[in-house]
Amino acid sequence: MMAEGRLALGCMQHRLGIWNEATLHLQKAIELHINVSDYIGQVEANGELGLCYLRQGHLEQALSVLEPAHQLMQDKNLVGHQSIPCLIGLTAAYLASAEADKPQQGAWLKKAARMCRAALRQSCTCRPWLPHALRLQGQYEWLKGKTQKAQRHWQESLEIATEMGARYEAGMTHLEMGRYLRDRVHLEQARDIFAALEAKWDWAQAQSLLEQ
């Protein structure tokens, strides 16, 4: 119960952009899950910690927790909704690597494609993660040069998020579309959603793009 509580606090603070507290709670959650040999709990907490690092731009740190967590998944044959943060995180990390490492972009995209398929498959059984998985699929298609296909995935992400009332996820997809399409309307929608949710860090990202 303590591990799950720490995980929940870390997830909440991660999405609010309270990085230090989020990191401490997620690290403690990992430690507690290890102490009780809860392997899938370790995978979930590491996945959330990896996403937390990624959002701060700490790519190497993200990979250092996400790849061992994925290896644990494979070693223990772990599946289910608790595996999704790791799959989502690793997809995002490989896509970020593809953008940062142009000489090896093809290799990173190949890894991202495999991980994104797994993330989408698992997210279909746990729909709250589906808008994020579709958003990443859109990013993958965009980096492959398939811009129309990317926009179809982003639009589907928006539709599912709206249907579920997942305003934060809708805001994140608007932000992604605004960034890649250079579309002020999407950026303004993202900014307004984040303002309403008091997601100050994400609001600042949208505002910064609008000012460019």
VENSULGI-V658936 format. One record per helix or strand of 2 or more residues. SS is the DSSP state (@ for helix, = for strand). FROM is the first residue (numbers start at 1). TO is the last residue. Records with the same first field share a line. If there is no record, write none. Layout:
SS=FROM-TO  FROM-TO
This chain:
@=2-16  19-35  39-55  59-76  81-100  102-123  127-143  147-164  167-181  184-197  200-210
